[in-house]
Structure formats: C-alpha cells, structure tokens
Amino acid sequence: MVKAMTYNNKAYLSTKISPFRANYGQDSRIGFEERKKGKYKGAEKFVKKIKEIQEEAKVALGKAQKEMKKYTNSKRAKVNKYRLGDLVMLSTKNLKYQMISKRTKKLIERFVGPYRVKKIVSLNAVELKLPNIVKIEEEEE
C-alpha cells in the first residue's frame, strides 16, 4: 500500500505531474491534513449535481416500473375465486398418484375430477376432497 501511494504521488520528469494528479486533477491526501473551515463551494455544487442525478434516476425508474407493470398485467389471466363446495378439475401435471388400474404415463388424463373444494388456503390454493384412489405424496426436500 505504501509503495502504491509513493508511486501515485511522485511527479515524473516526463509529465511533470504525479499519476494521481493526472487521473483526478488533484494530489492525493497523505496522513492527516487540516480541514479547511467554512463551506466549500465545490462540494455544494457536487452535492447539488448528485441530487439532481438521483432525482432524474428516480423518475426514470418510476416510469420503467409503470411500463413493466402495465406489460406484465396485460399478460396475466384473471383468477377464479373459489368457494367452499365448488367443483374443480385437478391437473395431473405435477401430481404423483396411483390409480387401481395401472396405466402408461402418456395415457393418463391431463385433468381428473371434478372434486369438491374442502378448504380455501389462499387466493390460488385450495384443499380438495379426494377419493381414496388418488394418493398425494408430499415432496421431499
């Protein structure tokens, strides 16, 4: 670290300035230097500029968020609200079940049922009253 600071602060014969000054327009701070008292106008301008940039970014992000929400909501399907006792079909896509008569996987129906809604868990999840031939196995983690 000390070597890097020495390298960056040394004025070279060819450029007559240090690499740090060439990159940043000022000499690097070494050790403890006294702080200047009073307000520094350059800092105030910098803070003002940064706040303006942040406000512009907020507006741009808000606009992008509205556009994304609009696009996403246009692609969403309306959700059916289930009630207790409704009859629904059960998808077999992610369901591991065994029926009394063994069938090949490609001949099993895509939906089975209808079954009655026994309990409403959430907006899209319900508990069904299933017959004994349908066995649901919980996923192992």
N, C-alpha and C positions, 0 to 999 in steps of 0.2 A: 504494500500500500504506500509506503514511504517513497519507494522508487518511482511509482506511478505519479505521485504528487510532484516529486522533483522533476521528472520528465515533462509533465504538463506545464510547469511553471517556469522552466528555463527558456530564456529568449535565445533563439537560434540566430547565427550570423547571417544566414541566407535570407530569412524572413524578417529579422529584427524584432520579432514578437514571439510569445510563447504559443504552443498549440492550443492551450485553453482559451487564450485571448482571441486566437484566430477562429475558434469554433463558437465562442459565446460572447465575444465582444467586451470581455472584462477579465481581470485577473481573478484566479480562484482565491477563496479565503483560507488562510492557513492560521491555525491557532485561534487565539481569542482576540478579536478586534473590537474596538469600542463601537457601540451602536450610535448612530447619529441621532440626535434629539430632534424632535419635531416630526412633522409629516413629510413623507417623501412623495412628491407628485407623480413620479413614475410608477410607484406602487399603486396609487389611487387609480391611475389610468389603466393599469394592468387588471386590477380587481373589477373595474367597470366593464372592461372588454370581456373578461371571463364570464361575468354575469350576463351580459348580452348574448354571448355564445350559448350559455346554458339555457337561457330563455328560448332562443331560436331552436335549440335541440329539443326542448320540451314540447314546443308547438309542433315540430316535425314528427316527433314520436307519437303525440296525441293524434295527429292526422293519420299516420300509418296504422295506429291501433284501431281507429274507427273504420278504416278501409278493410283491415283484416277481419274485424268483427262482422262487417257487412257481408263480405265474401263467405266467411265461414257459416254464418247464419242462413245464407241463401241455400247452402248445400245440405243443411240439416233437415231431417224429416220431423214431422210433428209426432210427438209421443202420445200414445194412447194412455189414458188414465184408467187404471184397473180398479175394480171394486170387488169387494168380497162376494163370492158366488159366481163371478163371471166365468164363462167357459173360454179357455185359451188352448192353442196348439203349442206343443213343446218341440223345439228344434232338437234334432239328434246330432247336429254337427259336432258339438263338444261334449256330448253325453255318452258315457260308457254305460251301457245297460245290456242286460241279458234277457232274452225272451225264452219262453219254454221251448219253442222250436228254433233250433239253430239255423241262421241264415248267413249267406255270404254278405260281406260288408257292402258291396255295391247294390245289393237288392233290398237293403233296409230303407224304409221310408225316410224322407227328409224331415217330416214333421209327424208326430204321433199325438193322439188325443182325440177329442178335446178333454181337458181336465179342468176341474173347478179351482178357483183361487181360494186358498185357505187363509192366507195371511199376506198383508202388504208390508214388505220390508222397507222399500224406498220407492222413488218415482219409477225406476226401471226394473226393480227386482220384486218378485212375488214368490210366495211359497205355495206349492200346488199339492192337492190331494191326489196322490198317485196310487195306482193299483199295485198289488204285490208282485206282478211280473216285471215291473220296472224297478231296477235296483240302482241307486245312485251311490257311487263310491266317492269319498272325499279325496281331493288331490293331496298328494304327499309333497312336502316342501323339502 
